[in-house]
Amino acid sequence: MSYKYQLLTFLGVFLISNSINAQHGENNQEYVENKTIELTNDSSYWENASVIYFGANRTGLYNWAAGGMNYLEFHGLADMWFDYRHNKFHWNNFIGMSFGIMKSSYGTFNSTPWWKNDDRLEMTSKFSRRTPHIWDYSILFNFRTQFTYGYFTEDDMNNRNYMDNFLSPIYPILGAGFDIHANEYLTAYISPLTSKSTIVLDDSLSQVGVFGVDAGQKFRIEAGFYANILFRHDSLFNNKNLSFMSDLSVFSNYLNQPGNIDITWEQLITYRISKYFSLTFSGYMIYDHDIMIPRYENDGFTPIYMQRQDGSYYNYYGDDYGNNFYLDEEGFVIKSGAALQFMDYWLLGLSFTFH
């Protein structure tokens, strides 16, 4: 990861940390007072919330002189929160799911495969021992994976050369640290003792060695520093129809290149047009220096090959090159490396909110 991204990440954490301290000093005294009362109250209660979005997009062209492609897409997103409090104990749970499929064709859709353009399953569970301050002692467990196969190209799909699968990989995180509440909208979790793992259960993928896991192995464990900053607001700018959520996580491995920081950042903006109709923007950014991404030209189809100094290309069959995962049909090695990943989409469709 470049020093530019490292600097931006640390700057963001520093600014938000200062914002937390400033908010506590200026207008968060009421939160601490209410919390002190709750610590002496023997009652317990649940607070649950769920938001579900679903949208579809279709373009059909029949004998269309101006040209173009037929297009069909379905997209769904669900975020669920389950919150339990009992005086000195707080158990917070989050489940996030998103899945999208699409197909496009110049003719009919019959021979066109479905492609996934979004696939995420994530769960976070946090146990906290509450204190009469803005911070609590907390243990956090998080894991992130996907539902089904993913492919880079149509040739990969035809040859079943998939790059991920259900529970392959899985990214579980377990840490102990402090949960800091700036106010009812902003929370920061800091863990100096965190274990992050990469698990590849699929035999075909584990034999190759992907996502930073050595070939023939299924597990990789790292120990390091983890921080999560969560901001949620249901009435942004005092607009009851506008909600915003930002969830930023960073991890640094103590033992192996601690300057390479892994980042995940989810953003969700929703504008409710009516009771069951909304416009949603969702973005997800990932940087993990252990994930090797094959590189293609701007057209998205032409590979960028690994070259020697004399300009010739590496070939797996002729050179006995060790990476047999990112190859073209003739065995030439496609250049791969860590890269900043970003996905975004706009969704105009149905939305349902439950409390």
ChimeraX attribute file (.defattr): number of C-alpha atoms within 10 A of each C-alpha:
attribute: neighborCount
match mode: 1-to-1
recipient: residues
	/A:1	15
	/A:2	9
	/A:3	10
	/A:4	8
	/A:5	15
	/A:6	16
	/A:7	10
	/A:8	11
	/A:9	16
	/A:10	13
	/A:11	12
	/A:12	14
	/A:13	18
	/A:14	12
	/A:15	10
	/A:16	17
	/A:17	17
	/A:18	12
	/A:19	14
	/A:20	20
	/A:21	15
	/A:22	13
	/A:23	16
	/A:24	19
	/A:25	11
	/A:26	8
	/A:27	11
	/A:28	18
	/A:29	15
	/A:30	11
	/A:31	17
	/A:32	19
	/A:33	12
	/A:34	11
	/A:35	19
	/A:36	17
	/A:37	11
	/A:38	18
	/A:39	17
	/A:40	11
	/A:41	12
	/A:42	9
	/A:43	10
	/A:44	12
	/A:45	10
	/A:46	11
	/A:47	11
	/A:48	15
	/A:49	13
	/A:50	16
	/A:51	15
	/A:52	16
	/A:53	23
	/A:54	21
	/A:55	20
	/A:56	16
	/A:57	13
	/A:58	12
	/A:59	11
	/A:60	15
	/A:61	16
	/A:62	12
	/A:63	7
	/A:64	9
	/A:65	7
	/A:66	6
	/A:67	10
	/A:68	14
	/A:69	14
	/A:70	17
	/A:71	17
	/A:72	16
	/A:73	18
	/A:74	17
	/A:75	23
	/A:76	20
	/A:77	21
	/A:78	18
	/A:79	17
	/A:80	18
	/A:81	18
	/A:82	16
	/A:83	16
	/A:84	15
	/A:85	18
	/A:86	17
	/A:87	19
	/A:88	18
	/A:89	17
	/A:90	17
	/A:91	18
	/A:92	18
	/A:93	18
	/A:94	18
	/A:95	17
	/A:96	17
	/A:97	20
	/A:98	21
	/A:99	19
	/A:100	19
	/A:101	17
	/A:102	19
	/A:103	17
	/A:104	19
	/A:105	17
	/A:106	14
	/A:107	15
	/A:108	14
	/A:109	14
	/A:110	7
	/A:111	8
	/A:112	13
	/A:113	15
	/A:114	14
	/A:115	19
	/A:116	18
	/A:117	18
	/A:118	20
	/A:119	20
	/A:120	15
	/A:121	18
	/A:122	18
	/A:123	18
	/A:124	18
	/A:125	18
	/A:126	20
	/A:127	19
	/A:128	21
	/A:129	16
	/A:130	22
	/A:131	16
	/A:132	16
	/A:133	15
	/A:134	20
	/A:135	19
	/A:136	21
	/A:137	18
	/A:138	22
	/A:139	20
	/A:140	23
	/A:141	18
	/A:142	18
	/A:143	18
	/A:144	18
	/A:145	21
	/A:146	21
	/A:147	17
	/A:148	15
	/A:149	17
	/A:150	21
	/A:151	17
	/A:152	16
	/A:153	13
	/A:154	13
	/A:155	12
	/A:156	17
	/A:157	16
	/A:158	11
	/A:159	9
	/A:160	12
	/A:161	19
	/A:162	18
	/A:163	19
	/A:164	21
	/A:165	19
	/A:166	17
	/A:167	17
	/A:168	24
	/A:169	25
	/A:170	21
	/A:171	18
	/A:172	19
	/A:173	21
	/A:174	20
	/A:175	24
	/A:176	21
	/A:177	20
	/A:178	20
	/A:179	26
	/A:180	21
	/A:181	23
	/A:182	24
	/A:183	18
	/A:184	11
	/A:185	12
	/A:186	19
	/A:187	21
	/A:188	22
	/A:189	24
	/A:190	22
	/A:191	22
	/A:192	17
	/A:193	14
	/A:194	25
	/A:195	20
	/A:196	22
	/A:197	19
	/A:198	23
	/A:199	21
	/A:200	27
	/A:201	17
	/A:202	15
	/A:203	12
	/A:204	14
	/A:205	24
	/A:206	21
	/A:207	15
	/A:208	16
	/A:209	18
	/A:210	24
	/A:211	22
	/A:212	16
	/A:213	23
	/A:214	14
	/A:215	13
	/A:216	14
	/A:217	17
	/A:218	20
	/A:219	16
	/A:220	15
	/A:221	14
	/A:222	17
	/A:223	20
	/A:224	18
	/A:225	21
	/A:226	26
	/A:227	21
	/A:228	19
	/A:229	21
	/A:230	17
	/A:231	16
	/A:232	16
	/A:233	17
	/A:234	16
	/A:235	13
	/A:236	15
	/A:237	10
	/A:238	10
	/A:239	10
	/A:240	12
	/A:241	16
	/A:242	19
	/A:243	19
	/A:244	17
	/A:245	18
	/A:246	17
	/A:247	17
	/A:248	20
	/A:249	20
	/A:250	21
	/A:251	25
	/A:252	22
	/A:253	20
	/A:254	15
	/A:255	9
	/A:256	11
	/A:257	10
	/A:258	13
	/A:259	13
	/A:260	19
	/A:261	21
	/A:262	19
	/A:263	23
	/A:264	17
	/A:265	18
	/A:266	18
	/A:267	16
	/A:268	16
	/A:269	19
	/A:270	21
	/A:271	19
	/A:272	17
	/A:273	14
	/A:274	11
	/A:275	11
	/A:276	12
	/A:277	17
	/A:278	21
	/A:279	19
	/A:280	24
	/A:281	15
	/A:282	17
	/A:283	15
	/A:284	17
	/A:285	15
	/A:286	18
	/A:287	20
	/A:288	20
	/A:289	19
	/A:290	16
	/A:291	16
	/A:292	16
	/A:293	18
	/A:294	19
	/A:295	20
	/A:296	15
	/A:297	9
	/A:298	8
	/A:299	7
	/A:300	10
	/A:301	12
	/A:302	11
	/A:303	20
	/A:304	14
	/A:305	21
	/A:306	16
	/A:307	15
	/A:308	9
	/A:309	6
	/A:310	6
	/A:311	8
	/A:312	10
	/A:313	15
	/A:314	19
	/A:315	20
	/A:316	18
	/A:317	12
	/A:318	9
	/A:319	11
	/A:320	10
	/A:321	13
	/A:322	9
	/A:323	15
	/A:324	17
	/A:325	17
	/A:326	23
	/A:327	18
	/A:328	16
	/A:329	10
	/A:330	9
	/A:331	17
	/A:332	22
	/A:333	26
	/A:334	24
	/A:335	18
	/A:336	18
	/A:337	11
	/A:338	15
	/A:339	17
	/A:340	13
	/A:341	13
	/A:342	13
	/A:343	12
	/A:344	15
	/A:345	13
	/A:346	14
	/A:347	21
	/A:348	20
	/A:349	18
	/A:350	19
	/A:351	23
	/A:352	14
	/A:353	14
	/A:354	9
	/A:355	10
